[in-house]
Amino acid sequence: MKRGLLFLCTGVLIHLCCLGQEPDTIGLEDLDIPISPGFILFDQSPTVVARPNTTRAFTLSMLNSFAGTNGFPDNYGIEVTPFWFFRHRNMTALRYAGLHKGRLRPFSPAKMATVSVAFINTTLEGSGVPVNNVVFGGRATLLKIYPRNYKEKLVNANLVTYHDLKGLAETLIREGATDSLLVCCPEAYNEVVLRVSTLYSEKEDVAPLKAVLKTRPVLAIDGAVAGSIMFVDNDFSSHQPGRTGAWLTLSFAQGLNKQNTNYFNMYAVGRYLSERSVRDATGNFRVVAHYDLGGRMELEFNNFSLGYEYIYRVSDGKNNTFRSTGMLRYHLAENIYLTGAFGKNFGASNNLVSLLGINWGLSTGNEKAVIE
Amino acid sequence: MEQKYVVGTGDAIITLEVTVGTVGSAYCNVSLFKGAVSSGVIAESLPPDGSIPEEPLGTANEVGGGCVIIRTLINFGHLPVEVREMAVERIVAEYHFEGGVMGPQSFAFNPETDLVVTPNYTIASITSKIELI
C-alpha cells in the first residue's frame, strides 16, 4: 500500500511539474492511454468497454492495482500501430484524416489498426493456482461517421495550412533562403530555413487541422480480437490455449459544449469469449463459452470522466451472470491516469471490483520508450 | 552527393513530376536556376496536397547547364507529438524527369542534406537541387 501511495504521489508531483509547461504541446485526447485488448479479454481493467483511441506508433501500458501487488504493476501490455512503420507514397493529410477523392471514407480509420501483446497474471478458478497468460490481440476502428460539416471543416483547414505554407515559402526567400544561397552555400541556406521555420512552428495557430481532427465521430464501430496462451503454476510445460475472444463496440458521442471538451458518451458492446479455466473430473481443462452483451454511459468533463457499465453474460455450462461497475478516471499528468472502479464482476463468488490504480503509458513515435 | 539529370542538347521538352507522400499538409514549388539567375516559381502544387503533376520545364537547350530547385514544406502540427518524428522519417518525395538523353529517371531527396526539421517536429522543409547537364 505504501508503494502504491508512492506511485500516486509521484504522479501528482509530475502533474504539478507539468503545470508549468507550455500549453501548446499535447491535448488530453492525444494522451489517452489505450487499454490493451489483453486486459479487456481477462476483465483486468476498470472497464470492459474500451475504444482504440490512440494514434501512437508504440505504447507500453501498465495497469497497476494498489491492492494485492505491493503497488507494482502486475499486468503489462505493448501495443503497436503498423501504419507508422511504413512509407505511404500516396498519402496526404486529408487522406490520413479519412477524406479521399472528395469523399469521406467511413472505413478509413481501419488503417490505424493495432497489434498488441500483454502479460497478465490470474488464478485458476476455485483453486487459486497462479496462471501466467500471454495474450496476443489486434483491434481497429472499423467505421466512423462524423457530423455533416466535418468534411467541409477538414478541407478548409487543410486549405488554410496550404496557403500558410505557401506564405512561409515566400517568407523564406525574403529572409535570404534564395536559390543563389542554396547553390553557393547550402549550409547557410539551411540555417535560414531552420531559423524562419522554427519561428513559424511556434505560432499558436500553426495547425488548423488539429482542432478539426479532434472532432469526435457521432457514431463509431470498433472491433477487437485476442487470444492467450496460459502457463499454469509457473510451469512452462503446462502451456496451452487459454482464453480467446472477439468483440465489437459501438459508440455514440454527444458534445455538451462548443469547445468539444465535455461529452456524453454511450457505448454498446457484444463479445464472444471461450476459455479453459475449469478442470473437469478427469483433470483436463473444459472449454466454456461466454456471450456478453451490455454497455456503458459516461459523462466526460475536461480531464475527468465518470461512468457506469453493465454487461450481461450468458455462459455455456455455467449460470448466467453480470458485471455492474461504476468507474472514474482522472488525468494526472502526461501518460498517467488515475483510474478507479467499484462494483460487481462476473461470477457468483470472488466478484468484487474494487480497483484504484494508475494506468501508465509510455509511448513514442520512434520504437523506443523515452521518459524525460 | 549531387544529383544530375542528363538533358543533352536540342528541342526535346524536359518535364518534371513531383510526388510527395506524407501524412502532413504539404506545399511544393519548383524553380530553375541558371547563369546565376533564378526563374522564380515555375511550377507549384495545388491544394490539397504537395504533389505536382507532370510539368514542362523547357527544352533541353533552354534548361541545360542550370539546376532545378524543388522546395517542399510540410506541416505536421495536427499529429500527436509522439508520432511527428516518425512521420518525418516516412516522408516520400520523388522527382521524376522525362525528355532527357537517358529517358525517364527518378530521384529522391537526400535526408542528410536536403531536410531541415524544426525542433518540435512541426515543420519539415525539403530543398533538393538537381543539376541538368
Contacts between the chains, C-beta under 8 A, distances in Angstrom:
chain1	res1	chain2	res2	distance
A	25	B	81	6.0
A	26	B	80	6.7
A	26	B	81	5.3
A	30	B	80	4.4
A	30	B	81	7.1
A	30	B	82	7.9
A	55	B	79	7.3
A	55	B	80	5.4
A	55	B	83	6.2
A	56	B	80	6.6
A	56	B	82	5.2
A	56	B	83	6.2
A	57	B	82	7.1
A	57	B	83	5.5
A	57	B	86	5.2
A	84	B	83	5.8
A	84	B	86	4.9
A	84	B	87	7.4
A	84	B	90	7.3
A	85	B	86	7.9
A	86	B	90	7.1
A	87	B	21	6.9
A	87	B	90	4.9
A	87	B	91	7.9
A	87	B	92	5.3
A	88	B	21	5.5
A	88	B	22	8.0
A	88	B	23	7.4
A	88	B	90	7.1
A	88	B	92	7.2
A	89	B	19	6.7
A	89	B	21	4.2
A	89	B	92	5.0
A	89	B	94	7.9
A	90	B	21	5.7
A	91	B	21	4.8
A	91	B	22	6.0
A	91	B	23	5.6
A	91	B	92	7.7
A	92	B	21	7.8
A	92	B	22	7.5
A	92	B	23	7.9
A	92	B	26	7.5
A	92	B	48	6.2
A	92	B	49	4.1
A	92	B	50	7.9
A	93	B	22	7.6
A	93	B	23	6.3
A	93	B	24	5.8
A	93	B	25	4.2
A	93	B	26	7.3
A	93	B	48	7.3
A	93	B	49	7.4
A	93	B	75	7.9
A	93	B	78	7.0
A	94	B	48	5.1
A	94	B	49	7.5
A	96	B	23	4.2
A	155	B	48	7.0
A	158	B	25	5.6
A	158	B	47	6.9
A	158	B	48	5.1
A	159	B	47	5.3
A	159	B	48	7.1
A	161	B	25	4.0
A	161	B	75	5.3
A	162	B	25	6.3
A	162	B	26	7.9
A	162	B	27	5.5
A	162	B	47	4.7
A	162	B	48	6.9
A	164	B	75	7.5
A	165	B	25	6.8
A	165	B	26	7.2
A	165	B	27	3.7
A	165	B	73	4.4
A	165	B	74	7.7
A	165	B	75	6.0
A	166	B	27	5.1
A	166	B	29	7.9
A	166	B	44	7.6
A	168	B	27	7.9
A	168	B	73	5.7
A	168	B	123	7.6
A	169	B	27	6.4
A	169	B	29	6.1
A	169	B	71	6.0
A	169	B	73	5.8
A	172	B	71	7.8
A	172	B	125	7.8
A	178	B	38	6.8
A	179	B	31	5.8
A	179	B	33	4.3
A	179	B	38	4.0
A	179	B	69	5.3
A	180	B	33	7.2
A	180	B	36	6.5
A	180	B	38	6.7
A	182	B	33	7.9
A	182	B	69	6.2
A	182	B	127	6.1
A	182	B	129	6.2
A	183	B	33	6.0
A	183	B	67	6.9
A	183	B	129	7.0
A	186	B	113	6.6
A	186	B	129	7.9
A	189	B	127	7.1
A	190	B	116	5.1
A	190	B	127	7.8
A	193	B	116	4.6
A	193	B	125	5.0
A	193	B	127	7.1
A	194	B	116	5.1
A	194	B	118	7.1
A	197	B	73	7.6
A	197	B	116	6.8
A	197	B	118	5.3
A	197	B	123	4.4
A	197	B	125	5.6
A	198	B	118	4.6
A	198	B	119	6.5
A	198	B	123	7.7
A	200	B	118	7.9
A	200	B	123	6.1
A	201	B	77	7.3
A	201	B	118	4.2
A	201	B	120	5.7
A	201	B	122	3.9
A	201	B	123	4.5
A	202	B	120	7.6
A	206	B	75	6.9
A	206	B	77	4.6
A	206	B	122	6.0
A	206	B	123	7.8
A	207	B	25	7.9
A	207	B	75	6.1
A	207	B	76	7.9
A	207	B	77	2.6
A	207	B	78	4.5
A	207	B	122	7.2
A	209	B	25	6.3
A	209	B	77	7.5
A	209	B	78	3.8
A	210	B	77	5.9
A	210	B	78	4.1
A	212	B	78	8.0
A	213	B	78	5.5
A	363	B	82	5.3
A	364	B	82	5.4
A	365	B	82	4.6
A	365	B	83	4.0
A	365	B	84	6.4
A	365	B	85	5.0
A	365	B	86	3.7
A	365	B	87	7.3
A	366	B	85	5.5
A	366	B	86	5.8
A	366	B	89	7.9
